[in-house]
Amino acid sequence: MNALSGCQIIEGDLTVDSSSLVAINGLSSINTINGSLTISNNYNLNDLNGFGSLSTINGSLTIKNNQNLQYLYGLGQLRTIKSGVNITANPNLMDLSPLGSISNLGSLTIESNYSVTTLGFGALSSVQGDIAIGQNQLLNTTCCFGNLTQVGGSLKITNNNYLTEITSFSSIQSIGGILSLEYNPNLTINNSMDFKLLSSLSTVGSISIVGNPSLNTCAANELRDRVGGTNYRICGNLSVTPTDGAAPCSYSPCM
């Protein structure tokens, strides 16, 4: 990598993939990558501090299978990623908040990062494709997506074992594909007020709220009715008898 020392623009793709790499050196002057950046299979890499000047990626960002990566602090200057972000299978990664200044993405995948507790995409306003947040075992909240207004594809939040609440999606107005909340065993939504996270949502392609045993079935039905959902699957959630005399919302098994 020292051969790139002093280089400011990479005209193609840049891949960092080395089982012996312990630190990123020689890349601190790079501010633009006109292709994609892939950081993968770096078993001894702890942080990305060597990318301190990087502000623009005109392709995608992939961070995958880095066994000891804990922090993304070196990516804190990123403002533009033209395509998608894929952060997958980094078992010790804890905090994604250094990516919090990115405003638009093609897609966003955050999966199988077993130690991640903080997301933090506070500046993100639109995603053209899908958002997938799944199998992040220690994640207990989806904070922060407070400026996100549009998801062109699907919003999928699935198989997050310790997720107890979904927050900061209150500005989303439309989801072009599926709103999927599936198999989050500790996701607790007690009533329609807890769905204030989706208080601005008016358009959705379809709804799938499945296999969340702590999620109130009445609240799921109220969300469906509020957005006018006719294409939906709601099953395997918590059976509830309302205290106001309304009809109970019974457990419905998923067939």
N, C-alpha and C positions, 0 to 999 in steps of 0.2 A: 504493500500500500504506500510505502514511502515514495514510490515512483510518481504518485499523484500529488505529492506535497507542493503546495502553492497553486494547484489547479482550482479554478472557481466554478467552471461549468463542465459537466459531464454530458456529452452529446447523446449517448446511448443509455443502456441499462448499467446498473452497478449492483454486483452481488458480493456479499460478504459471507463466506461459507468456509469455516475452518475449525476442525476439532481442537486445534492447539492454540487458537487465538485467545488472549487474555485481555487485550485492550485494543481500541481502535486508534491507530496513529497515522498521521500523514494525510488525513482527510478534513482537517479543521478549516481549510479555506474554501471548501466546496459550498456554494450557495444555491446552485441550481442543478438538478438532474433532469435532462430532457427525455429520459426514458423512465424505467421503474427502478426502485430500490428494494432489494431483497436481502434480508438478514436472517440466515437460517443455519441450523446445525452447528452452532458455535457453543460447544458444551462448556467452555470455561469462561465465557464472556459474561461480565457482571453488569455492565452499563454501556450506554451509547454516547458517552461524553465526547467522543472524537468527532461528532457531527455538529458542533456548536454553531456553525454559520449557516447550516442548511435551512432555506426558507421555502423552496419551491421544488416539487416533484411533479413533472408533467405526465407521468404514468401512474403506477400504483405503488403502494407501500405494503410489503409483506414482512412480517416478523413471525417466524415459525420455528418451533422445535429448537429453542435455545435453552438448554437445561438449567443453567444457573443465572440467566438474565433476570435481574430484579427491578431495574429502573429504566425509564425512557427519557431521563433528564436531558440528554444530549439532543433531543428532538424538539426542545422547547421553542425554537425559532421558526418552526414550520408554520406557514400560513396557507399554503396552496398545495393540494394534492388533486390532480385532475381526474384520476380514476378512483379505484377502491382502496380501502385499508383492510388488511387481513391480519389479525393478531391471533395466532392459534398455537396451542400446545407448547406454551412456555410455563412450565409448572411452578416456577418461583417468582414470576412477574407479579408485582403487587399493585402498581399504580400507573394508570394511563393518562393522568391529568396533564402531562406535558404536551399532549396533542389537543389541548383545549382551545387553541386559537384558530383551528381550521373551520371554515364557514360552510363549505360545500364539498360533497363527496359523491362518487358514483355508486359506491356500496360500502357497507361496514360490517365486518365479521369479527366477533370477539368470542372465541370458543376454546374450551379445554385449557384455560389458564387457571389452574387449581388454587392459586394463592391470591388472585386479583381481588381487591376489595374496593377500589376506586376507579370509576370510569372517567367522568369529567370532560365531556365534549360540549362545554358551555356555549361556544360560539357557533356551533353547527346549526345551520338554518334549513338546509335541504339535502336530501339524499335521493339520487335519481333511481337507484335500484333498491335492493333489500338491506335491511338491518337485521342481523342475526346475533343474538346474545344467548349463548348456551353452554352448559356444562362447565360453568365457572363456580367451583364448589364452595368457595368462601364468600362469594358476592352476596351481600344482604340488601342492597338497594341499587336502583338503576340511575341514581343521580350522576351526572347532571346533563339534561338535554332541554333546558328551559327555553331555548330559542328555536328549536326545531319545529317547523311549520308544515313540512311536506315530505312524505315518503312515497316515492314513485312506485316502488315494489311493495314487498311485505315487511311487516314488523313482527319478528319472531323472538319470543323470550321463552326459552324452553330448558328444562332439565337443570335448573340451578338450585341445588339442594338446600342452600341456606338463604335463599332470597325470601325476604319477608314482606317487602313493599316495593311498589313501582312508583317512582317519583319523577317529577320534572319532565313529563310529556304533556304538560297542560296546554302547550301552544300548537300541537299538531292539529291541522285542519283536515288533512286528507291522507289516506293510505290507499294506494292504488291496488294493492294485492290483499293478502290475508293479514288480519290482526290475530296473531297466534300466541296465546298464553297456555302453555302445555307442560304438565308434569313438573311443576314447581311445588314440592310437597309442603313447604312452609309459607308459601305466599298467602298472606292473610288480607282479604278484602271483605270487610264486614257488612258494608252497605254501599248504596249508590254514591255517597259522599266520598268514599275511598277511591272512586273512579274519577275524582276531580283531575287526576293525572291526564285524563282524556277529555277534559271539559270542553275543549274547542273542536273536538272531532265531529265532522259533519258528513264525511264521505269515506266509505271503506268498501273494498271489493267483497270481502267475506270475513266471518268471525269464527275462530276456533278457540274455545275456552274449555280445556279438557284436562282431567286428571290432576286437579289442584285440590286436594282434600281439605285445605283450610280456607278455601275461597267460597264465599257465600253465593249460592246458586241464584238467589233473588237479585243480588247485585249484578251478576253476569247477565241475567234476563233484562234488567233495567237498562244496561248499556246497549244491548241488542235493540231494544225498543227505541231508545233515544236516537240512535244513528240510523234507524229504519232498516236494520239488517234483515234481509229475507234469505240470504245464503249463509247459514250458520251451523255450527256444531257445538253444543254446550252439554257436557256430560262429565261424570266422574268428579264432581265438585261437592262442596259441603251442603248437606240437606238442612234447611232452615224453616222454622215456623215463626213468622213475623209476630211481634208483640202488639201490632195495631189491628189485629183481627183479619188481616189479609190472608189470602190462601197460601198455604205452605208451598215452599219450593223444594220439592223432593229430590233426593239423590237419583240421578238417572245414570244407569250403567252405560259404559261405552261398548257398543257392539262392534 
